[in-house]
Structure formats: C-alpha cells, structure tokens
Amino acid sequence: MKLIVGLGNPGSKYKSTRHNVGFEVLDLFCREVCTDEVKHRFFSSVANGKYKGEELILAKPQTFMNSSGTAVNALKYKYGISPEDIFVIYDDFNLDLGMLRIRLSGSSGGHKGMKSIIESIGSKDFPRLRIGIGSPPHGMDVMKYVLGRFSPDERATIEESKLMALKALKVMIHEGIEPAMTRFNGRRD
C-alpha cells in the first residue's frame, strides 16, 4: 500500500493558486484510480484507489500547507505506512514553470509543507514529485506569489505539466522512483 499526498491549502479562497498544484494533480489521479467516495478523516480528504494492482490511499491534507505533517503523520500511523511508501506531490518556486523533479528523499528545500511533513514523520526519506511554478518577480513577496493565481499563459503550461506529472506518478508507483527520475526529471511537456 502506498500513501499518495497532494499538498495545497483547503477552501475556495486558495483554489487554482500556485501553491495548490499538488491538490490539482492528485484530483486528476483520483478521477482515474479512486475506488470509493472521498471522505474527510485524519485531517485530510481521503479516498482509496488502485493502480495496476497497487492499493493506494490518496490524501489532500486539510490542515493548511504549513501544517501538512499533522495530516500525513496521522495517515501514516493509521495505515501503518513506512516513509518510503509515502509519495508527496507539491509546488516548487525554485523550479522553472512546469518543470518536473522527482527525488527519493531530501530536505524541505525551504517548502514549509515539506518541512512540516519531515518533522512530523521523523524522516526525510520519502519520494516526492515537485512541479515548478517559477520564481516570484524581483521584489515580490514569496507568500503573495505562491498564493497567487497563474496568468492564462502560465496556466496553459501548468495544465500540460500536470498531465506529465500524472504520467510520472504512475511510473513512480508501477515501475519505481528511479525509472521515473530518468524519464521525467527536467521535463516540461
């Protein structure tokens, strides 16, 4: 069993913001693989899924980004999932718009949602799929940028990248992290 987590902020105020790209990719994946209704439990919106024989728990933490670890840790303990079977999908302003980056483990890279997860589960050794949202314009506050919405041109790029991220996630689950890294790291389309 694997826990697939998309990071974002709950509520209509944050819908379609740069910081919610993880939620958006998870929603796309859930449309294909979810086997039951979304339920609200363990500080998350959760659904069961199955992909190529692999049992999945799909979750969108409802704790707000900076406290994502509370939800992930609760799910980890509830389902007895080890860190290497927790896959996290999230935005990264250190990557060019639409670029994908997959890693087996690592630091938070300054992402507060990831920092919360690492601290809460006591490990940095879990796979992650980052989607580049581009850097804020010079002088713009980072928080304002990540909570802002994409321009129409940026949105077109992100929509393509979400589809590529969906393909990458499927490879991560079915073939492994390293094949996914080889095929998708640095890709935008």
Backbone as ProteinMPNN parsed JSONL, in Angstrom:
{"seq_chain_A": "MKLIVGLGNPGSKYKSTRHNVGFEVLDLFCREVCTDEVKHRFFSSVANGKYKGEELILAKPQTFMNSSGTAVNALKYKYGISPEDIFVIYDDFNLDLGMLRIRLSGSSGGHKGMKSIIESIGSKDFPRLRIGIGSPPHGMDVMKYVLGRFSPDERATIEESKLMALKALKVMIHEGIEPAMTRFNGRRD", "coords_chain_A": {"N_chain_A": [[0.844, -1.189, 0.0], [0.439, 2.22, -0.775], [0.748, 5.636, 0.185], [-0.453, 8.434, -1.287], [0.093, 11.758, -1.473], [-1.168, 14.925, -2.077], [-0.183, 18.235, -1.915], [-1.508, 21.329, -0.662], [-3.707, 24.123, -0.029], [-6.742, 24.159, 1.787], [-10.115, 25.096, 0.799], [-12.119, 27.506, -1.017], [-10.952, 29.981, -1.414], [-8.284, 29.493, -1.964], [-8.256, 27.934, -4.191], [-6.973, 26.909, -7.301], [-4.584, 28.308, -6.997], [-1.016, 28.895, -7.154], [0.218, 27.446, -5.13], [-1.397, 25.26, -4.846], [-1.013, 23.258, -6.696], [-0.265, 20.619, -6.189], [-2.611, 19.522, -5.044], [-4.219, 19.661, -7.336], [-3.021, 17.862, -9.174], [-3.345, 15.491, -7.749], [-6.139, 15.338, -7.722], [-6.659, 14.864, -10.464], [-5.475, 12.328, -10.714], [-7.033, 10.856, -8.926], [-9.502, 10.82, -10.249], [-9.064, 8.843, -12.087], [-8.284, 6.544, -10.627], [-9.568, 6.206, -8.142], [-11.504, 4.272, -5.933], [-13.596, 4.583, -4.248], [-15.782, 6.905, -2.49], [-14.696, 10.229, -1.642], [-13.652, 10.867, 1.608], [-13.721, 12.631, 4.727], [-11.293, 12.576, 6.948], [-8.814, 12.015, 9.505], [-7.591, 14.542, 9.384], [-7.676, 15.142, 6.678], [-8.801, 15.071, 3.211], [-9.706, 12.075, 1.97], [-9.333, 9.183, -0.094], [-9.724, 5.82, -1.24], [-7.795, 3.959, -3.583], [-6.717, 2.245, -6.583], [-4.058, 1.145, -8.536], [-2.81, -0.562, -11.195], [-2.833, -2.954, -9.678], [-1.751, -2.107, -7.262], [-2.578, -1.121, -4.049], [-3.869, 1.944, -2.931], [-3.844, 4.901, -0.931], [-5.202, 7.99, -1.258], [-4.61, 11.332, -0.504], [-5.475, 14.627, 0.519], [-4.24, 16.9, 2.539], [-6.021, 18.79, 4.968], [-5.183, 20.696, 6.646], [-4.005, 23.076, 6.12], [-1.195, 24.306, 4.341], [1.282, 24.737, 5.818], [1.062, 23.052, 7.99], [0.939, 20.477, 7.095], [2.196, 18.114, 7.836], [0.918, 17.155, 10.14], [-1.424, 15.91, 9.205], [-0.332, 14.009, 7.384], [1.237, 12.434, 9.093], [-0.748, 11.372, 10.781], [-2.165, 9.756, 8.956], [-0.108, 8.036, 8.175], [0.337, 6.573, 10.531], [-2.222, 5.476, 10.993], [-2.596, 3.739, 8.793], [-0.295, 2.246, 8.845], [1.951, 2.815, 7.238], [5.143, 2.937, 5.789], [7.789, 5.422, 5.56], [9.062, 5.317, 2.962], [6.998, 4.581, 1.334], [5.346, 6.721, 1.112], [4.298, 9.102, -1.022], [4.791, 12.344, -2.101], [3.322, 15.136, -3.63], [3.955, 18.31, -4.875], [4.219, 21.943, -5.17], [6.94, 23.986, -6.428], [8.816, 26.819, -6.185], [11.416, 27.126, -6.821], [11.943, 25.865, -9.128], [11.789, 26.108, -12.668], [8.863, 27.26, -14.382], [6.535, 24.737, -14.77], [8.403, 22.665, -14.88], [9.417, 19.357, -13.988], [10.502, 17.493, -11.117], [11.736, 14.716, -9.591], [12.482, 12.993, -6.625], [14.094, 10.666, -4.4], [14.464, 11.213, -1.739], [15.235, 13.839, 0.617], [15.887, 17.268, 1.671], [13.661, 19.849, 2.916], [13.924, 21.974, 1.257], [13.185, 24.545, 1.823], [10.448, 24.621, 1.576], [7.541, 24.972, 3.31], [5.428, 23.183, 3.813], [6.59, 20.716, 3.23], [8.623, 20.763, 5.12], [7.118, 20.559, 7.457], [6.068, 17.963, 7.124], [8.411, 16.358, 7.116], [9.385, 16.878, 9.723], [7.198, 15.924, 11.241], [6.849, 13.171, 10.577], [9.315, 12.261, 11.123], [11.318, 11.678, 9.293], [13.206, 12.158, 6.296], [13.281, 10.619, 4.189], [11.48, 9.929, 1.873], [9.66, 9.541, -1.182], [9.257, 12.203, -3.583], [7.469, 14.398, -5.755], [7.994, 17.161, -7.498], [6.613, 20.139, -8.84], [7.389, 22.699, -10.924], [6.729, 26.104, -10.33], [7.785, 28.425, -11.094], [9.758, 31.375, -10.346], [9.11, 34.098, -8.05], [8.485, 37.426, -9.279], [11.101, 39.898, -9.262], [11.463, 41.416, -6.147], [8.909, 40.814, -5.28], [6.871, 39.53, -2.701], [7.315, 36.271, -1.482], [5.269, 34.681, -0.324], [2.949, 35.985, -1.181], [3.223, 35.517, -3.883], [3.138, 32.623, -4.144], [0.584, 32.168, -3.246], [-0.871, 33.354, -5.155], [-2.558, 33.438, -8.377], [-2.109, 31.697, -11.51], [-1.156, 33.291, -14.582], [-3.009, 33.421, -17.725], [-1.31, 32.33, -19.774], [0.665, 31.058, -18.214], [-0.982, 29.236, -16.916], [-1.727, 27.535, -19.002], [0.717, 26.259, -19.497], [1.08, 24.978, -17.011], [-1.117, 23.238, -16.986], [-0.368, 21.393, -18.966], [1.921, 20.404, -17.709], [0.819, 19.235, -15.448], [-0.444, 17.007, -16.552], [1.809, 15.642, -17.443], [3.006, 15.213, -14.962], [1.148, 13.476, -13.878], [1.561, 11.202, -15.48], [4.196, 10.68, -14.688], [3.819, 10.094, -11.958], [2.395, 7.702, -12.145], [4.371, 6.035, -13.221], [6.191, 6.127, -11.109], [4.762, 4.707, -9.147], [4.234, 2.186, -10.366], [6.584, 1.294, -11.738], [8.77, 2.249, -10.341], [10.822, 4.605, -8.471], [13.349, 5.42, -9.477], [13.275, 4.761, -12.346], [11.27, 6.608, -13.007], [12.525, 9.031, -12.363], [14.564, 9.059, -14.27], [13.1, 9.246, -16.641], [11.469, 11.539, -16.375], [12.576, 13.741, -14.923], [13.349, 17.144, -15.165], [11.655, 17.567, -17.257], [9.17, 19.347, -19.101], [7.082, 19.083, -20.79]], "CA_chain_A": [[0.0, 0.0, 0.0], [1.151, 3.488, -0.832], [0.02, 6.86, 0.502], [-0.144, 9.477, -2.27], [-0.332, 13.01, -0.855], [-1.053, 16.167, -2.831], [-0.179, 19.363, -0.974], [-2.203, 22.551, -1.026], [-4.489, 24.744, 1.039], [-8.17, 23.915, 1.581], [-11.035, 26.223, 0.687], [-12.265, 28.14, -2.331], [-10.037, 31.121, -1.484], [-6.981, 29.054, -2.451], [-8.428, 27.103, -5.388], [-6.235, 27.303, -8.506], [-3.372, 29.082, -6.723], [0.232, 28.189, -7.433], [0.518, 26.552, -4.008], [-2.321, 24.126, -4.845], [-0.762, 22.364, -7.825], [-0.278, 19.24, -5.677], [-4.028, 19.134, -4.967], [-4.759, 19.517, -8.686], [-2.519, 16.609, -9.744], [-3.997, 14.395, -7.03], [-7.52, 15.265, -8.219], [-6.606, 14.188, -11.765], [-5.173, 10.921, -10.476], [-8.188, 10.257, -8.259], [-10.539, 10.575, -11.26], [-8.726, 7.603, -12.783], [-7.992, 5.354, -9.811], [-10.288, 6.101, -6.871], [-12.488, 3.193, -5.9], [-14.687, 4.94, -3.34], [-16.028, 8.33, -2.297], [-13.771, 10.974, -0.793], [-14.124, 11.035, 2.984], [-12.924, 13.584, 5.498], [-10.811, 11.938, 8.175], [-7.382, 12.158, 9.767], [-7.182, 15.89, 8.962], [-7.487, 15.109, 5.224], [-9.773, 14.492, 2.292], [-9.058, 10.791, 1.702], [-10.049, 8.182, -0.886], [-8.975, 4.618, -1.597], [-7.606, 3.785, -5.011], [-5.935, 1.095, -7.021], [-3.407, 1.345, -9.823], [-2.046, -1.744, -11.62], [-2.755, -3.906, -8.574], [-1.236, -1.481, -6.038], [-3.567, -0.441, -3.211], [-3.456, 3.315, -2.675], [-4.606, 5.879, -0.163], [-4.948, 9.318, -1.811], [-4.967, 12.292, 0.54], [-5.208, 16.062, 0.443], [-4.329, 17.441, 3.899], [-6.907, 19.935, 5.141], [-4.592, 21.41, 7.785], [-3.264, 24.18, 5.52], [0.118, 23.867, 3.873], [2.367, 24.748, 6.794], [0.838, 22.001, 8.986], [0.651, 19.243, 6.353], [2.751, 16.966, 8.547], [-0.07, 16.619, 11.082], [-2.285, 15.002, 8.443], [0.449, 12.894, 6.839], [1.619, 11.568, 10.207], [-1.948, 10.646, 11.218], [-2.423, 8.727, 7.951], [0.998, 7.08, 8.263], [0.093, 5.67, 11.664], [-3.493, 4.768, 10.802], [-2.476, 2.677, 7.804], [0.966, 1.528, 9.026], [2.732, 3.025, 6.013], [6.517, 3.38, 6.033], [8.097, 6.642, 4.798], [9.376, 5.094, 1.546], [5.732, 4.372, 0.612], [4.607, 7.979, 1.123], [4.685, 9.916, -2.174], [4.247, 13.686, -1.918], [3.284, 15.96, -4.843], [3.832, 19.698, -4.422], [4.765, 23.038, -5.972], [8.281, 24.433, -6.074], [9.156, 28.052, -6.898], [12.824, 27.061, -7.212], [11.995, 25.215, -10.443], [11.137, 26.85, -13.745], [7.456, 26.968, -14.569], [6.183, 23.499, -15.45], [9.439, 21.63, -14.828], [9.206, 18.292, -13.006], [11.684, 16.975, -10.442], [11.418, 13.597, -8.714], [13.585, 12.612, -5.753], [13.816, 9.599, -3.431], [14.499, 11.79, -0.394], [15.889, 15.142, 0.613], [15.453, 18.287, 2.621], [12.424, 20.549, 2.548], [14.232, 22.993, 0.259], [12.507, 25.784, 2.205], [8.996, 24.477, 1.431], [7.05, 24.79, 4.677], [4.634, 21.958, 3.878], [7.529, 19.599, 3.302], [9.288, 20.846, 6.423], [6.17, 20.029, 8.429], [5.993, 16.511, 6.955], [9.681, 15.784, 7.576], [9.414, 16.954, 11.189], [6.127, 15.123, 11.841], [7.045, 11.718, 10.424], [10.656, 11.948, 11.603], [12.153, 11.153, 8.212], [13.229, 12.891, 5.028], [13.458, 9.571, 3.195], [10.243, 9.548, 1.191], [9.668, 10.082, -2.544], [8.496, 13.421, -3.829], [7.324, 14.875, -7.127], [7.853, 18.619, -7.454], [6.19, 20.787, -10.078], [7.871, 24.073, -10.908], [5.764, 27.191, -10.515], [8.542, 29.617, -11.434], [10.152, 32.271, -9.25], [8.395, 35.371, -7.984], [9.186, 38.57, -9.879], [12.011, 40.596, -8.357], [10.854, 42.298, -5.167], [7.588, 40.344, -4.853], [6.837, 38.658, -1.537], [7.152, 34.865, -1.872], [3.952, 34.199, 0.095], [1.966, 36.563, -2.096], [3.392, 34.84, -5.168], [2.651, 31.236, -4.141], [-0.868, 32.179, -3.026], [-1.484, 33.992, -6.313], [-3.013, 32.563, -9.454], [-1.339, 31.723, -12.748], [-1.673, 34.034, -15.738], [-3.518, 32.447, -18.713], [-0.194, 31.617, -20.415], [1.242, 30.162, -17.207], [-1.956, 28.17, -16.659], [-1.615, 26.583, -20.117], [1.925, 25.47, -19.237], [0.836, 24.133, -15.836], [-2.039, 22.164, -17.365], [0.455, 20.386, -19.643], [2.807, 19.808, -16.709], [0.014, 18.358, -14.582], [-0.616, 15.745, -17.278], [3.106, 14.967, -17.395], [3.174, 14.773, -13.573], [0.285, 12.312, -13.727], [2.301, 10.086, -16.087], [5.348, 10.412, -13.821], [3.317, 9.445, -10.748], [2.065, 6.313, -12.49], [5.64, 5.313, -13.338], [6.716, 6.002, -9.747], [4.017, 3.664, -8.446], [4.272, 0.876, -11.016], [7.923, 0.863, -12.15], [9.746, 2.649, -9.34], [11.227, 6.002, -8.44], [14.484, 5.68, -10.368], [12.836, 4.891, -13.736], [10.526, 7.868, -13.154], [13.511, 10.114, -12.363], [15.245, 9.025, -15.563], [12.202, 9.638, -17.728], [10.7, 12.772, -16.203], [13.27, 14.885, -14.335], [13.689, 18.199, -16.094], [10.658, 17.665, -18.342], [8.118, 20.355, -19.003], [5.956, 18.724, -21.645]], "C_chain_A": [[0.877, 1.236, 0.0], [0.204, 4.632, -0.475], [0.483, 7.928, -0.477], [-0.749, 10.775, -1.743], [-0.118, 14.17, -1.825], [-1.132, 17.32, -1.854], [-0.885, 20.58, -1.554], [-2.869, 23.137, 0.2], [-5.963, 24.51, 0.761], [-8.958, 25.211, 1.414], [-10.997, 26.904, -0.662], [-11.324, 29.336, -2.509], [-8.702, 30.743, -2.145], [-7.052, 28.201, -3.718], [-7.685, 27.734, -6.569], [-5.025, 28.206, -8.237], [-2.14, 28.237, -7.037], [0.529, 27.135, -6.365], [-0.355, 25.297, -4.019], [-2.125, 23.168, -6.012], [-0.766, 20.895, -7.377], [-1.697, 18.699, -5.553], [-4.557, 18.815, -6.366], [-4.292, 18.215, -9.345], [-3.2, 15.422, -9.064], [-5.452, 14.24, -7.486], [-7.579, 14.551, -9.57], [-6.398, 12.684, -11.59], [-6.378, 10.198, -9.868], [-9.306, 9.957, -9.262], [-10.313, 9.255, -11.986], [-8.706, 6.378, -11.88], [-8.83, 5.184, -8.553], [-11.411, 5.077, -6.969], [-13.626, 3.462, -4.929], [-14.809, 6.466, -3.25], [-14.936, 8.952, -1.43], [-14.419, 11.166, 0.571], [-13.211, 12.034, 3.684], [-12.574, 12.935, 6.832], [-9.306, 12.136, 8.283], [-6.832, 13.474, 9.209], [-7.004, 16.005, 7.456], [-8.773, 14.76, 4.499], [-9.092, 13.243, 1.755], [-9.954, 9.913, 0.836], [-9.131, 6.988, -1.115], [-8.871, 4.538, -3.108], [-6.812, 2.542, -5.306], [-5.358, 1.418, -8.388], [-2.506, 0.149, -10.111], [-1.79, -2.685, -10.458], [-2.259, -3.331, -7.268], [-2.36, -0.758, -5.31], [-3.016, 0.923, -2.826], [-4.401, 4.012, -1.708], [-4.223, 7.227, -0.76], [-5.434, 10.347, -0.809], [-4.571, 13.717, 0.18], [-5.357, 16.604, 1.867], [-5.192, 18.704, 3.942], [-6.436, 20.822, 6.29], [-3.946, 22.731, 7.389], [-1.814, 23.744, 5.347], [1.144, 23.721, 4.982], [2.217, 23.712, 7.899], [0.519, 20.666, 8.328], [1.126, 17.993, 7.078], [1.777, 16.347, 9.54], [-0.942, 15.585, 10.392], [-1.505, 13.787, 7.957], [0.844, 11.922, 7.943], [0.425, 10.753, 10.707], [-2.264, 9.504, 10.252], [-1.348, 7.64, 7.991], [0.743, 6.067, 9.376], [-1.188, 4.864, 11.494], [-3.323, 3.561, 9.891], [-1.163, 1.892, 7.904], [1.88, 1.624, 7.814], [4.122, 3.547, 6.364], [6.83, 4.596, 5.15], [8.37, 6.407, 3.312], [8.142, 4.814, 0.689], [4.803, 5.582, 0.696], [5.144, 8.825, -0.03], [4.013, 11.275, -2.031], [4.403, 14.493, -3.21], [3.09, 17.412, -4.404], [4.503, 20.67, -5.38], [6.163, 23.404, -5.508], [8.629, 25.684, -6.877], [10.646, 28.125, -7.238], [13.023, 26.343, -8.548], [11.282, 26.095, -11.459], [9.697, 26.375, -13.913], [7.258, 25.678, -15.372], [7.21, 22.394, -15.384], [9.123, 20.617, -13.729], [10.543, 17.869, -12.401], [11.219, 15.918, -9.444], [12.666, 13.269, -7.905], [13.126, 11.493, -4.816], [13.725, 10.131, -2.012], [15.114, 13.174, -0.503], [15.342, 16.071, 1.664], [14.141, 18.909, 2.143], [12.668, 21.562, 1.439], [13.548, 24.323, 0.548], [10.993, 25.734, 2.072], [8.405, 24.116, 2.795], [6.159, 23.562, 4.84], [5.526, 20.736, 4.007], [8.279, 19.594, 4.631], [8.397, 20.246, 7.506], [6.084, 18.502, 8.341], [7.254, 15.844, 7.495], [9.753, 15.772, 9.091], [8.395, 16.013, 11.822], [6.355, 13.626, 11.725], [8.45, 11.284, 10.849], [11.574, 11.351, 10.551], [12.097, 12.092, 7.01], [13.336, 11.918, 3.862], [12.124, 9.074, 2.657], [10.236, 10.217, -0.177], [8.814, 11.334, -2.675], [8.548, 13.776, -5.304], [7.032, 16.363, -7.045], [7.474, 19.143, -8.835], [6.576, 22.261, -9.985], [6.765, 25.079, -11.172], [6.472, 28.496, -10.89], [8.805, 30.492, -10.219], [9.307, 33.53, -9.238], [9.179, 36.469, -8.697], [10.026, 39.281, -8.821], [11.231, 41.551, -7.442], [9.487, 41.848, -4.672], [7.733, 39.398, -3.668], [6.534, 37.226, -1.976], [5.757, 34.357, -1.516], [2.856, 34.726, -0.831], [2.019, 35.847, -3.449], [2.779, 33.433, -5.149], [1.146, 31.159, -3.906], [-1.613, 32.906, -4.144], [-1.863, 32.963, -7.365], [-2.131, 32.733, -10.687], [-1.985, 32.647, -13.763], [-2.214, 33.006, -16.732], [-2.397, 31.668, -19.411], [0.463, 30.624, -19.454], [0.314, 28.976, -16.96], [-1.885, 27.117, -17.758], [-0.4, 25.672, -19.92], [1.7, 24.503, -18.085], [-0.117, 22.992, -16.172], [-1.29, 21.041, -18.077], [1.348, 19.66, -18.639], [2.057, 18.898, -15.758], [-0.199, 17.003, -15.252], [0.69, 14.949, -17.287], [3.369, 14.443, -15.984], [2.322, 13.532, -13.299], [0.961, 11.067, -14.309], [3.476, 9.687, -15.201], [4.923, 9.676, -12.556], [2.999, 7.982, -11.016], [3.336, 5.47, -12.627], [6.245, 5.113, -11.955], [6.064, 4.833, -9.018], [4.291, 2.289, -9.043], [5.686, 0.379, -11.326], [9.003, 1.219, -11.136], [10.177, 4.09, -9.506], [12.347, 6.282, -9.436], [14.094, 5.707, -11.84], [12.069, 6.197, -13.99], [11.483, 9.053, -13.196], [14.188, 10.208, -13.731], [14.367, 9.592, -16.673], [11.625, 11.04, -17.597], [11.453, 13.948, -15.592], [13.692, 15.881, -15.414], [12.691, 18.385, -17.213], [9.656, 18.746, -18.045], [6.905, 19.966, -19.812], [6.037, 17.274, -22.053]], "O_chain_A": [[1.907, 1.298, 0.672], [-0.985, 4.596, -0.794], [1.659, 8.29, -0.502], [-1.965, 10.877, -1.585], [0.986, 14.367, -2.332], [-2.056, 17.379, -1.043], [-0.862, 20.826, -2.76], [-2.625, 22.703, 1.326], [-6.402, 24.646, -0.382], [-8.519, 26.281, 1.836], [-9.983, 26.886, -1.36], [-10.944, 29.664, -3.633], [-8.072, 31.572, -2.802], [-6.021, 27.795, -4.254], [-7.766, 28.941, -6.796], [-4.497, 28.81, -9.17], [-2.226, 27.016, -7.167], [1.035, 26.056, -6.675], [-0.08, 24.357, -3.272], [-2.999, 22.346, -6.284], [-1.227, 20.027, -8.118], [-1.961, 17.552, -5.914], [-5.257, 17.822, -6.559], [-5.082, 17.539, -10.003], [-3.585, 14.46, -9.727], [-5.937, 13.116, -7.619], [-8.46, 13.72, -9.791], [-7.062, 11.874, -12.237], [-6.698, 9.072, -10.249], [-9.989, 8.941, -9.134], [-11.264, 8.624, -12.447], [-9.071, 5.286, -12.315], [-8.808, 4.112, -7.948], [-12.157, 5.027, -7.946], [-14.534, 2.64, -4.804], [-14.035, 7.206, -3.858], [-14.333, 8.281, -0.593], [-15.577, 11.571, 0.675], [-12.071, 12.249, 3.272], [-13.418, 12.768, 7.712], [-8.619, 12.39, 7.293], [-5.743, 13.509, 8.635], [-6.262, 16.87, 6.99], [-9.711, 14.224, 5.088], [-8.023, 13.331, 1.151], [-11.173, 9.895, 1.003], [-7.91, 7.134, -1.175], [-9.759, 4.998, -3.826], [-6.301, 1.874, -4.407], [-6.058, 1.898, -9.28], [-1.561, -0.122, -9.371], [-0.671, -3.16, -10.269], [-2.337, -4.008, -6.242], [-3.018, 0.114, -5.879], [-1.853, 1.052, -2.446], [-5.601, 3.74, -1.679], [-3.043, 7.579, -0.773], [-6.557, 10.247, -0.315], [-3.503, 13.977, -0.374], [-6.478, 16.754, 2.353], [-5.102, 19.566, 3.068], [-7.213, 21.605, 6.836], [-3.397, 23.431, 8.241], [-1.29, 22.928, 6.105], [1.807, 22.688, 5.079], [3.151, 23.508, 8.675], [-0.112, 19.81, 8.948], [0.521, 16.929, 6.947], [1.808, 15.137, 9.76], [-1.174, 14.503, 10.932], [-1.968, 12.655, 8.102], [0.788, 10.708, 7.745], [0.571, 9.571, 11.021], [-2.596, 8.402, 10.687], [-1.655, 6.456, 7.854], [0.91, 4.862, 9.187], [-1.219, 3.679, 11.826], [-3.843, 2.483, 10.18], [-0.943, 0.965, 7.124], [2.504, 0.641, 7.412], [4.259, 4.488, 7.146], [6.202, 4.778, 4.106], [7.955, 7.213, 2.48], [8.227, 4.81, -0.539], [3.615, 5.481, 0.389], [6.31, 9.22, -0.019], [2.796, 11.35, -1.858], [5.48, 14.527, -3.806], [2.167, 17.713, -3.647], [5.249, 20.275, -6.276], [6.534, 23.171, -4.357], [8.728, 25.628, -8.103], [11.089, 29.081, -7.874], [14.148, 26.231, -9.036], [10.289, 26.748, -11.139], [9.369, 25.226, -13.618], [7.744, 25.547, -16.495], [6.918, 21.272, -15.796], [8.621, 20.983, -12.666], [11.577, 17.883, -13.07], [10.407, 16.198, -8.562], [13.776, 13.268, -8.437], [11.946, 11.381, -4.484], [13.006, 9.58, -1.178], [15.471, 13.621, -1.593], [14.457, 15.715, 2.442], [13.596, 18.535, 1.105], [11.73, 21.968, 0.753], [13.349, 25.135, -0.356], [10.315, 26.702, 2.416], [8.734, 23.074, 3.364], [6.142, 22.959, 5.913], [5.25, 19.833, 4.797], [8.538, 18.532, 5.197], [8.872, 19.51, 8.371], [6.032, 17.824, 9.368], [7.172, 14.873, 8.248], [10.14, 14.765, 9.686], [8.69, 15.372, 12.831], [6.085, 12.884, 12.669], [8.741, 10.091, 10.926], [12.498, 10.606, 10.875], [11.079, 12.732, 6.746], [13.463, 12.321, 2.706], [11.695, 7.955, 2.942], [10.742, 11.329, -0.328], [7.806, 11.506, -1.989], [9.523, 13.498, -6.002], [5.969, 16.778, -6.585], [7.953, 18.652, -9.857], [6.142, 22.974, -9.08], [5.973, 24.933, -12.104], [5.836, 29.545, -10.992], [8.146, 30.356, -9.189], [8.84, 33.983, -10.283], [10.41, 36.44, -8.712], [9.697, 39.264, -7.635], [10.448, 42.379, -7.907], [8.952, 42.44, -3.735], [8.631, 38.557, -3.65], [5.605, 36.994, -2.749], [5.127, 33.672, -2.322], [1.947, 33.989, -1.212], [0.988, 35.606, -4.076], [1.993, 33.087, -6.031], [0.502, 30.194, -4.319], [-2.834, 33.056, -4.09], [-1.533, 31.782, -7.257], [-1.496, 33.77, -10.88], [-3.208, 32.777, -13.807], [-1.909, 31.821, -16.599], [-2.528, 30.461, -19.616], [0.776, 29.495, -19.831], [0.773, 27.844, -16.812], [-1.975, 25.924, -17.472], [-0.478, 24.464, -20.146], [2.086, 23.337, -18.168], [0.067, 21.878, -15.681], [-1.548, 19.865, -17.821], [1.511, 18.442, -18.714], [2.602, 17.89, -15.307], [-0.141, 15.967, -14.59], [0.675, 13.725, -17.152], [3.898, 13.343, -15.825], [2.744, 12.64, -12.563], [0.934, 10.001, -13.695], [3.724, 8.5, -14.986], [5.595, 8.737, -12.129], [3.307, 7.118, -10.195], [3.366, 4.318, -12.193], [6.76, 4.035, -11.659], [6.746, 4.059, -8.347], [4.551, 1.333, -8.312], [5.966, -0.813, -11.196], [10.04, 0.558, -11.078], [9.934, 4.715, -10.538], [12.297, 7.276, -10.161], [14.54, 6.608, -12.551], [12.202, 6.81, -15.05], [11.28, 9.982, -13.978], [14.36, 11.297, -14.278], [14.842, 10.328, -17.538], [11.319, 11.672, -18.608], [10.995, 15.082, -15.735], [14.299, 15.521, -16.423], [12.861, 19.277, -18.044], [9.334, 19.026, -16.891], [5.806, 20.461, -19.557], [5.17, 16.787, -22.778]]}, "name": "protein", "num_of_chains": 1, "seq": "MKLIVGLGNPGSKYKSTRHNVGFEVLDLFCREVCTDEVKHRFFSSVANGKYKGEELILAKPQTFMNSSGTAVNALKYKYGISPEDIFVIYDDFNLDLGMLRIRLSGSSGGHKGMKSIIESIGSKDFPRLRIGIGSPPHGMDVMKYVLGRFSPDERATIEESKLMALKALKVMIHEGIEPAMTRFNGRRD"}
